[in-house]
Amino acid sequence: MTERTIGSNLTESTRSSEQQPQRKASFNDIYNAPHPGPYFSTLKPLDYRIPHFAQPVIQRLVNELRQLRGRNRITILDLCAGYGVNGALLKYDISLDQIYQMYDSGKARTAEGDRAALASRRREDSQAVRVIGQDVASRALAYAKAAGFLDETLHVNLEEKDLTEAQEDLIAETDLVTITGGLSYIGEATLLRVFGALHRPPWVLYYPLRGSETDTVNDALCEAGLRPERWHKPLPQRRFANDMERRNAFGITDLDTDGLGPASSTFHQAVLYLARPVKEARKAPFAALVTGFSTPLA
């Protein structure tokens, strides 16, 4: 059972529901609405949590990269960024639960209004990160940039299209690539196109769904000179949407042999991977970067 499909037919308004017809419920209609309300109101009851778990890890990686690379500002390329929730958590003193509450309030909102409302919660260190969001969902990206969640946007389907020269220049200084929910839609084709545009090898933080096939992605990372490492405790990604999802998740035989313990009967689970250049990986032990938080990572 694969987590992603190379050459997938992603369009402006949808992420293909053909990729995992037996694995997960489809939420195609929420990914590219003009406003993120449908996205957050749909995922809140399912307790979608990965951005919550990823945020402190990303922040620690940013701090480590600033020290190792001697850079005052770290550039993050967030693949499948959607409405920019990872950027919002990095740039504002706000939690994922507060974002859910904000967009589930029923109030009419605009991106400009959200930016103004959150101005007083801007983190003092927000300028230490430059967040570029990539997605095929142009309206989601536009909202995220206008709201101040993303600094720049990259609207392109990298599974099918090469970067233009201008797009290569945009991401060339990337230090950290993050994929918190996108490995259902992208794979090594996207990564290879990204790597070809960068001035130096990045760190890559990614969260594949437990039980998905990751060999081709890991091979691409290794070919780029990176060493993938996997954390030994799975994370709750979101609650199963229905009994079909639960049955199919438990039907994946790989879960019996992946060394991550019993599968959850309530949640889809994700697995934290971090890939880094070997020399830099030696200077910053993996476990020290992903432990010590008040989450299941601890």
N, C-alpha and C positions, 0 to 999 in steps of 0.2 A: 504494500500500500504506500504510494508515494505522497509526499507532502506538497510537491510542486510539479508542474508540467512545463517542459521547455517548449517555447514557441506557442504559448497559450494565446487564444484569441481574445485578449482584453480590449475593451472598447472604452470610449469616453464616459459612458454612463453606467457601466457595470463591470464587475469582476466575474469571470466565467463560472457559471454553476456546473459546467461540465467536468471540471477538474477532479472533484471529489464526490461523485454522485452517490456513493454508498457510505461516506464517512461523516459528513457534517451537514447540518441544516444550512440553507442558503439565505443570506441576508443581502443580496445584491442591491435591493432598492434603497438601502440606507447609506451606501458608501459615497454617493456623489450628489446628494441633495444640496440645494442652495444654502441650507442652514443645518448645523449639526444636531439639532434637536431630535430628529428621528433616529440618528445613530446612537446617541446617548440614552434616549428613552427606551430603545430596544435592548441595548446591552446591559443597562442597569439591573433589570430583574434577573439577568443571567450572571451577574456578579463578575463581569469581565475584569481581570485584575492585573494582567501582565504589565501594563505601563506603571502601575503602582510598585510592583516588585523591581522593575527595571530602573526606575528613576534614581534610587540611591546608588545602584551599581554604576550607571552611566556617570553620575556625578563623581564617584570615586575614580573612574577611569579618566575622566577629564582632568582631575587634579594630578593624577599620576603622569599623564601625557604632558601636561604643562611642565612638570618637573624634568621628566626624561628628555623632552625635546626642546626645552628652553623656550617655550612659546607662551606669550601672555594670553593668547586667544586660541582656542581649539575649535577646529571646524568639524562639525558632525554632519554626515549625510544619512538622513533617516529614510530608509527605503520603505515604500508603501506607507507613507506618512499620514495619508488621509487628512483629517482635520487638525493635525499637528499636536496631538495630545502629549507626545513625548517632549516636544519643544515647550509647550505650556508648563509642564511640570518642572522643567529646567529653568525657565525664565521668570516664573512667578511663584510666590509663596502661597501655593494652593495645592490641595490634595486631589487625587482622582475622585474621591467621594464628593468633594466640594464641586468639582466640575460636573459630576452627575447631577447634583442638586441644582446647580446653576441652570443647566439646560433642560432639566425636567420640571421646571417651575411653572411652565405654561405661559410665561411672559413672552411677548414678542421681543426678539433680540436682533441686533445687527452686529456685524463684525466691528464696526467703528465704536458702537456703544460698549461692546465687551472690552475693547482695548482701553477705553476711557475708564470703565468701571474697575478694571484690574490695575490701573496705573499705580495706585498706592501700594500694590502688593508686588511690584517689580522687585526681584531679588537684586541685592547690591552687586552680586557677582555675575549678573546676567550677561554682561558684556564680555565675560571670559569665554563664552561659547557663541559660535556662529552656527545656526542650525539651518541646513538646507533640506527641504522636504521633497522627496520624489514620489510621484504617484501617476496613475493614468486618470485619476479623478480630478479634472481641472477646477470644478466648482469648489470641491473640498479644499484644494490647495489655495485657491484664491481667498477663501474665507479665513484659513489659518494664517496667511500672510497679513491680511487686513486687520486681523485681531491681534497681531503681534506675537503669535505662537511660533511662526517661522520667519527667519530673516530673508530667505530666498526660496524659490520653488523650482523644481525640475519636472516639467510635465512631459513625460515621454514613456513609452512602453519599451523598456530595455531588454525584454525578452525577444523583441522582434526588430528593433531599430537601433542603429549605431547612434552615438552621440554626435551632435554637430560640433564644430570647432568652438563655438560660443559656449555650448553646454560643457564641453571638456574644460574650458577655462574656468567656468563657474565652480566646478567641483575639484579642481586640480590640487588644492591645498588641503583636501580632506585628511583628517587624522584618525577619525573614528567613524565606522559604518555601523549603524544599528538596524536590526530587523526584529521588531518585537511581535509582529503578527502577520508578516507578509510571506512566509515561506510556503503558504498554501498557493501562492500566485506567482512567485518568482523562484529562480534557481541559479545555476552556474552561468547561464548566458548573461544574466544581468550583472553578476559579480565580475565576470571577465571583462565586460565592457567598462565597468566602473574602474577596475584596476588599471586598465589600459590608459586611463586619463589622468591618473594620479602621479604626483611628483615623487612620492615615497610610499612604501607599503603602509597600509592603514592597520589599525586594530579593528576587528569585526566582532561585535556582540550580537548573537542571534539566538532565537528561542523557537526551535522547531517543535511541532506537536509531537508528543511522545508516541512512539510506534511508527512514525514516518521514516521514510528512507532518506538518510542524510549523506550517504557515501559520495555521491557525485558532487555535492556542495563542498564537503570536506576535502575531496580530491582537488577541486578547483582552488581551494584556499591553500593547500599544500603546494600546488604548482606555482602559486604566487609567492611562495617563500614564507608562508604563515604556518604556525603550529596550532591546530585546534585543540582545546581542552574542554572537557565536559564536567559540569558539577554533578555530584552523585545524588542530589535530592530533587525530584521533580516538583514543579510548581503548579498550583491550580490556575488554569488558563481562564476558564469560565464554566458555569454549570451546563450540564447537558440540556439542550433545548427540548428534547422529547425522548421517548423510550427507544426510538430507532437509533438515535445517536449513542445512547448508552449501550445498546446491544452490539452495535458495530464496533465501538471502542473496545469492548470486552472480547470481541472476536478476533483481535489482532494478536497472533501468536507471539510476535516479537516481544510483547510486554512481559512474557514469562521468562525471557532470557536476557533482558537488557540491563540487569544488575541494579535496577532502580527501585526495587521493592514492589509491594502489591499495588495494583492499579486502584484508582479512586472509583467508587461507585456513584459519585456525585458530579465530579468535575472532569472535563477534558484537562489533560496535563501537558505542560510544556517543559522543555529541558534547556537549561542555560548552557550555551557554548560561548567560549571566547577564543578567537584566533589572533595570534600576534606574531610579529617577526621574532625569530628564535633569540636573537641577541637581547631584544627588549624584554622578552618573556623571562629570561634568566635574571633580569634585574628587579623584577616585580613578581613575586610568587603568586600564582593563580588564586590559591585559597585566600590569601590576604586581601584580594580585591573583591571577593564575592561573599565574604562572611562578615558576621558581626552586626547584621541588621535585625530589627525587630519584625522579621517576616519569616516564612518558612526557609529562607536562605540561611538563617542563623544556625 
